[in-house]
Amino acid sequence: MMKTTKFLGLLMATTILGTTGTVLVSADEKSPTEVSTKAEVSFTPNEGGETPPTDPGNPGEEVEPPEGGGETGGKGALRIDWASNFDFGANEIKNGGGDLVLPVLRKNDQKLAHFVQVSDLRGEDEPDWTLSVKTTALEKQVSESEDNTRTDKDKITGAKITFKPAPILATGSNSSEEPTEKPVWEKEMIDLDGNDAQTLVSANGDGARGTWSMGMSDKVKGEELTGGKDDAINLVIPQSEVGKIRKGSYKAALNWNLSSTIVSEKAGFMAPTTK
């Protein structure tokens, strides 16, 4: 009888020990020497930001554009930061063969080149944008009382602004290093025709993200300027229209627009600039 009791006691002890051993090696139990944590961050489009104009020859350097030299755009994640005016100065009326070609002036003898600056801070996976400009014709300025007496002679037909753009650079980059992906100039001319909008620059993917300074003159440093004139940017009036020129001031409006196929975002727009 005693032998039976001892055997049962031994069996119970073995069972308990076996059960206890199973709990110690359970796969659901956390390791006492390992633990996992996490780091988190989120980003939103820079809707309310502004980017100061930067030197198109050295985009890492903020500049104070000359007074009257252009216009800044509004706030937004996709925005025009700056677009230049174009002043072709006072010129004597001349009669002669060929087109009339007038170089642009750098305001107040500044060396800062004419340029357009654009920012895309939306954070889209596949961003894109297009910079276009719609113009009015080059037209003689008259007083309000004379406005209803305008004739075709007041308007110059076929005038255009031609330019030789500098390499497009991202702000903060070294001016000697060009980004591998960047916006692309679609044309190097602005027709002052008062017709449809003209696409000047387009960008996609990494070439759209960030802030881009797009110099419209290859003389970004101004070393080759003569008397403040930059012949990389010219107003060209065709020979057939030169005879219509009369004393007075002529102006055209340039309405810049920044648009994207990503319709969920607001496109940047800037009011007309004239010179």
C-alpha positions in Angstrom: 0.0 0.0 0.0 2.8 2.4 0.9 4.6 1.6 -2.4 1.4 2.6 -4.3 1.2 5.9 -2.4 4.8 6.8 -3.1 4.3 6.1 -6.8 1.3 8.3 -7.0 3.2 11.1 -5.3 6.1 10.8 -7.7 3.7 10.8 -10.6 2.0 14.0 -9.4 5.3 15.7 -8.9 6.4 14.8 -12.4 3.2 16.1 -13.9 3.5 19.4 -12.1 7.1 19.9 -13.1 6.3 19.1 -16.7 3.5 21.6 -16.8 5.7 24.3 -15.3 8.4 23.6 -17.9 5.9 24.1 -20.7 5.0 27.6 -19.4 8.6 28.8 -19.3 9.2 28.1 -23.0 5.9 29.6 -24.2 6.2 31.4 -27.6 3.8 34.1 -26.3 6.1 35.3 -23.6 8.2 38.5 -24.4 12.0 38.2 -24.3 13.4 39.9 -21.2 16.4 41.1 -23.3 14.7 42.5 -26.4 12.1 45.3 -26.9 10.8 47.2 -29.9 9.9 51.0 -30.0 9.2 53.3 -33.0 9.9 56.9 -34.2 7.2 58.8 -36.1 6.9 62.0 -38.1 4.4 63.4 -40.5 4.5 66.2 -43.1 2.0 68.5 -44.7 2.2 70.7 -47.8 3.8 74.1 -47.2 0.6 76.0 -48.0 1.4 79.2 -46.1 5.1 79.5 -46.8 7.0 82.1 -48.8 10.4 81.7 -50.4 12.4 84.9 -50.9 13.9 85.5 -54.4 17.4 84.1 -54.7 20.3 85.0 -57.0 19.9 83.0 -60.2 23.6 82.7 -60.5 24.0 81.6 -56.9 20.6 80.2 -55.7 21.9 79.8 -52.1 22.1 83.6 -51.7 18.9 85.5 -51.0 18.7 88.9 -52.8 16.8 92.1 -52.6 15.5 92.6 -56.1 15.7 96.1 -57.5 12.7 98.3 -56.8 10.2 97.9 -59.6 12.1 95.0 -61.0 9.3 92.4 -60.8 6.5 90.9 -58.7 6.2 88.2 -56.1 3.4 85.7 -56.0 1.1 84.7 -53.1 1.4 82.0 -50.5 0.8 78.4 -51.4 2.5 74.9 -51.7 2.8 75.5 -55.4 3.7 79.0 -56.1 5.6 81.6 -58.2 8.1 83.3 -55.9 9.3 86.0 -58.3 9.0 87.0 -62.0 10.9 89.9 -63.5 9.6 93.0 -65.3 11.4 93.9 -68.6 12.4 97.5 -69.2 13.9 98.2 -72.6 14.7 101.8 -71.8 14.2 105.0 -73.8 15.3 104.8 -77.5 15.5 107.2 -80.4 13.1 106.6 -83.3 15.2 105.4 -86.2 14.5 104.5 -89.8 16.4 101.7 -91.3 16.4 98.2 -92.6 15.9 95.1 -90.6 14.2 94.3 -87.3 14.6 96.7 -84.4 16.4 94.9 -81.6 16.5 96.5 -78.1 18.4 95.0 -75.2 16.9 94.9 -71.7 18.1 97.2 -68.9 19.2 95.9 -65.5 17.4 98.1 -63.0 19.6 100.6 -61.1 22.7 99.1 -62.8 22.1 96.0 -60.7 24.0 92.9 -61.8 21.0 90.7 -60.8 19.7 88.9 -63.9 16.1 88.7 -65.0 14.6 85.5 -63.7 11.6 83.5 -62.6 11.5 81.5 -59.3 9.1 78.7 -58.6 8.5 76.5 -55.5 6.7 73.1 -55.4 6.5 72.1 -51.7 3.3 70.0 -52.0 5.1 66.7 -51.2 3.3 64.8 -54.0 4.6 61.4 -55.1 4.7 62.3 -58.8 4.6 66.1 -58.9 4.4 68.1 -62.1 3.9 71.7 -63.1 3.9 74.0 -66.1 4.8 77.7 -66.1 3.1 79.6 -68.8 2.6 83.3 -69.7 -0.2 85.0 -71.5 0.5 88.5 -72.9 -1.2 91.5 -74.3 0.2 93.1 -77.5 2.8 95.9 -77.2 0.6 99.0 -77.3 1.1 102.7 -77.1 -0.1 104.2 -73.8 -2.7 106.9 -74.1 -4.8 108.9 -71.6 -8.2 107.8 -70.6 -9.8 110.6 -72.7 -7.8 109.3 -75.8 -8.6 105.6 -75.1 -11.7 105.5 -77.3 -9.7 107.0 -80.2 -7.2 104.1 -80.5 -6.4 102.8 -84.0 -4.3 99.9 -85.3 -1.3 102.2 -85.4 -1.3 102.2 -81.6 -0.5 98.4 -81.5 2.8 96.8 -82.6 2.1 93.5 -84.2 4.6 90.6 -84.1 6.8 91.9 -81.3 8.5 89.4 -79.1 10.9 89.1 -76.2 13.8 86.7 -76.9 16.2 85.4 -74.2 19.2 83.1 -73.6 18.5 81.3 -70.4 21.1 80.3 -67.8 21.2 76.8 -66.3 18.2 76.2 -64.0 19.4 75.7 -60.5 17.8 74.5 -57.3 18.1 76.9 -54.3 20.7 75.9 -51.9 22.8 74.1 -54.5 26.3 75.1 -55.5 26.1 77.3 -58.6 28.7 75.1 -60.3 26.7 71.9 -59.9 23.5 71.3 -61.9 20.8 69.0 -60.6 20.4 65.7 -62.6 16.7 66.3 -62.8 15.3 69.8 -63.1 12.7 71.9 -65.0 13.1 72.4 -68.7 12.8 75.5 -70.8 10.2 74.8 -73.5 11.0 77.9 -75.5 13.3 80.9 -75.3 10.9 83.5 -76.6 7.7 85.3 -75.4 5.4 86.4 -78.2 3.7 89.7 -77.4 0.6 88.8 -79.4 -2.3 88.9 -76.9 -3.3 85.3 -77.9 -3.2 82.0 -76.1 -0.9 81.3 -73.1 2.6 80.1 -74.0 4.3 77.3 -72.0 7.8 78.4 -71.0 8.9 75.8 -68.5 7.8 72.3 -67.5 8.8 70.0 -64.7 8.1 66.5 -63.5 9.1 64.2 -60.6 12.2 65.2 -58.8 12.6 67.9 -61.4 9.5 69.6 -60.0 10.1 69.3 -56.2 11.7 72.2 -54.3 12.5 75.7 -55.3 14.0 76.6 -58.7 15.7 79.8 -59.8 15.4 80.1 -63.6 17.6 82.9 -65.0 16.4 84.2 -68.3 19.9 85.5 -69.2 23.1 83.6 -69.5 24.9 86.7 -68.1 23.7 86.0 -64.6 26.7 87.7 -63.0 26.6 90.7 -65.2 30.3 90.9 -66.0 29.6 91.4 -69.7 27.0 94.1 -69.3 27.6 97.4 -71.2 26.0 100.4 -69.7 23.6 98.3 -67.7 22.2 96.7 -70.9 21.9 92.9 -71.2 21.8 91.8 -74.8 20.9 88.2 -73.8 17.3 89.5 -73.5 15.9 91.6 -76.3 12.7 93.2 -77.5 12.4 92.5 -81.2 10.1 94.6 -83.3 9.7 93.3 -86.9 10.9 95.6 -89.7 7.3 95.8 -91.0 6.2 97.5 -87.8 9.1 99.9 -87.2 7.4 102.6 -89.3 4.4 102.6 -87.0 6.4 103.6 -83.9 5.5 107.1 -82.5 6.9 109.1 -79.6 5.5 107.9 -76.3 5.5 104.9 -74.1 4.6 101.4 -75.2 3.6 98.5 -72.8 2.6 94.9 -72.7 1.2 92.9 -69.8 2.7 89.5 -69.0 0.3 87.3 -67.0 2.2 84.4 -65.4 0.5 81.2 -64.4 1.8 78.0 -62.6 -0.5 75.0 -63.1 -0.4 71.2 -62.4 -2.3 68.2 -63.5 -2.7 67.3 -59.8 -6.0 69.0 -59.6 -6.4 68.6 -55.8 -3.8 71.3 -55.3 -4.3 75.0 -56.0 -2.2 76.3 -58.8 0.0 79.4 -58.2 -1.0 82.6 -60.0 0.5 85.9 -60.2 -1.1 89.2 -61.2 0.1 90.8 -64.4 3.5 92.4 -64.6 4.2 95.2 -67.0 7.1 97.1 -68.3 
